[in-house]
Amino acid sequence: MSSTTEAITGGRLMVELLEEAGVEIVFGYPGGAILPFYDELYHSKKIKHILVRHEQGAVHMAEGYARSTGKLGVCIATSGPGATNLITGLTDAKLDSIPILAITGQVSTDAIGTDAFQEADIFGITIPITKYNALIKKADDLSRHFEEAIKIAMGGRPGPVLLDFPKDVQLEKTTVRKASALKIAPHHYERPKVKGDAQAFAEVLNGAKRPLLYVGGGAINSFASAEIKALAEKANAPVTTTLMGLGAFPGTHPLSVGMLGMHGTAYANKAVLECDYILNLGARFDDRVAKYQDFAPNAIRAHVDIDAAEFNKRINVDHILHGDLKDAIREILPFVKGGDRTSWIENIQSLKKNHPLDFDNSGDSIKPQDFLQRVYTKTKGEAIVSTDVGQHQMWAAQYYLFDKPNTWLTSGGLGTMGYGLPAAIGAKFGNPDKMVICVTGDGSFQMCIQELATIAQSKLGVKILLFNNNFLGMVRQWQELFYEERFSESQWTYNPNFVKLADAYGIPAMRIEHKSEIDKGVDFFLKDNGSALIEVMIPAEEKVFPMIPAGKSQQDLIEFKDLGKLKK
Amino acid sequence: MKHTLSILVNNHPGVMSHVSGLFTRRGYNIDSIAVGVTDNADVSSMTIVLNGDDFIVGQVKNQLLKLPDVLKVQDMAYASSVQRELVLVSFSITESNRSEALTICNGFDVKILEMTEDSLLIEFSGNSRQVSNVISVIKPFGIREISRTGQIAIAYRNQNSV
């Protein structure tokens, strides 16, 4: 039965339901169709609203907040153009499994379908890019949709949901404050029981001589870091992580072999070739990691995932355990035995020694790898780091080691330029006491650069590390290596003066160009808890290595030392 | 290989888009789709026929089950289910071939809905192969209009039935 009380407006109810769900902060941008909700939000003492400069900023902030706190991220937009500006961020959250609730205003129900002012079928548009979405036509349905949407966003494999609220529904009065019954099947929100034989599963691992754990973003979503560490140590098995899994296993741990995949370490990718057993923990055999059916060719493959649709989707596996990663590891741990794997560990150590991450640091120019290493040392690896997309993203993934989950925020699946700055802002709102650094490039930075105003307005201590090579660096790298140096439209023949630009927003900024200025630069950048921007001029020719060319396998890895051969 | 999926979904707007959109964006082709409400007004039954190997059908099933409005997915094996399709066909006849047409209709257990001087409107239901058979036999007369429902299916309760 519905619990009934006095009638309140839909808008009022929306605010109260958000408060009841424990939402403390929302990122948004008002407009005509969402004004009744905003009017009620005005009175809320529990919910802080962050006014962004573009709705794409709002959704990425919600992502950064969700990713760094493990909580639900909420973003708000009005109908039509406001709502469509959320599309990129929602798609990003879908591919990276980030729990986001997007609330959009819609034209009144009597105007829907008439091409009314600022009308867009955001329900239809977001079907393929949300985990769930709904158009709410009656205020009486509001509470049920809220409960369903939040449960779906957070439950199972997390993801974005969108609720679309016509203006008249926000004004309509209702007494239904609690969902009387949910219309979705329980498996969409109940934590699933682990399915599969944990003992048999563990025994295959026990039988392996050269096991490798391959940890993905699911490890972070299920808060399974402690369990993964226990498993790796008990089994004496090296651990590699995907881009999304960085931080799920300590990057400084002796068993860590760093990131694998297209720009992963040479030793991780070589370990994939040599292992006789690979255990995928919450990753999805993404195409930047695993070539279709050609991955870990000498290994028995095993996979633990909460999403049954991921099993055998791209890569066939031999053993499956379906369920929440944390629960699943807890089930197999008692059956895991140590075994003598000394020669395998020694093999890994020698791979690490013989194929280190490498770059040429001679000359007077600043190398981004060097700079990131120094930032890592200076911050003792304790900062939350967000990135945009491109070379700087891969350098940050390689040279800043992450020991803790929820400290690495990057757009892995979609590769969204413009993600970094707003994600850092969202993370800082969620973690005011931690240092948050946005690593970006001159291309990416300009895609959501307007959010500098959001930093300024909230006096937010977000640090921006801007690598400037006056190029779209990753595009340039591919053009250099695979398109015979035809740099078609990858050079910025105009870039603004980023230092002056930051100054215009009241953000302290500095540019450095020579190696001799690095220490001064790092000190300036990290000196206090306030915001700062450092623009580091780097050579346009600098490349990201190692590299597995797109569509190739681990066998075809190119290391820094192979560069000479490659260019012949 | 053809597979018939019987899917129970919540009966509200947009569910059809969610389901068909899933096929579109993953590049799977739907041969036929038929939807109707069940005895429970909140639940609809969809029958989707698609062509694909076991891997593709497995993927489709897994992805369908991820949609919150999808309650149940059943892959109907031909031998253990009844599969039917309804077709309405209007075709031309002449004085000379009218009796031949009527004989065919009789033989196939076709229901005649309308007969004019120069046309017949018929109804036929059967499995998709039978429906296609009827259509091919009628084709030489000259089909004017045709409307097929797409296949629906239901599993036998007794799995020994054929």
Boltz contact constraints between the chains, C-beta under 6 A:
constraints:
  - contact:
      token1: [A, 127]
      token2: [B, 17]
      max_distance: 6.0
  - contact:
      token1: [A, 127]
      token2: [B, 18]
      max_distance: 6.0
  - contact:
      token1: [A, 127]
      token2: [B, 21]
      max_distance: 6.0
  - contact:
      token1: [A, 128]
      token2: [B, 21]
      max_distance: 6.0
  - contact:
      token1: [A, 128]
      token2: [B, 25]
      max_distance: 6.0
  - contact:
      token1: [A, 132]
      token2: [B, 68]
      max_distance: 6.0
  - contact:
      token1: [A, 152]
      token2: [B, 68]
      max_distance: 6.0
  - contact:
      token1: [A, 183]
      token2: [B, 10]
      max_distance: 6.0
  - contact:
      token1: [A, 184]
      token2: [B, 68]
      max_distance: 6.0
  - contact:
      token1: [A, 185]
      token2: [B, 71]
      max_distance: 6.0
  - contact:
      token1: [A, 188]
      token2: [B, 68]
      max_distance: 6.0
  - contact:
      token1: [A, 308]
      token2: [B, 62]
      max_distance: 6.0
  - contact:
      token1: [A, 309]
      token2: [B, 62]
      max_distance: 6.0
  - contact:
      token1: [A, 309]
      token2: [B, 63]
      max_distance: 6.0
  - contact:
      token1: [A, 309]
      token2: [B, 66]
      max_distance: 6.0
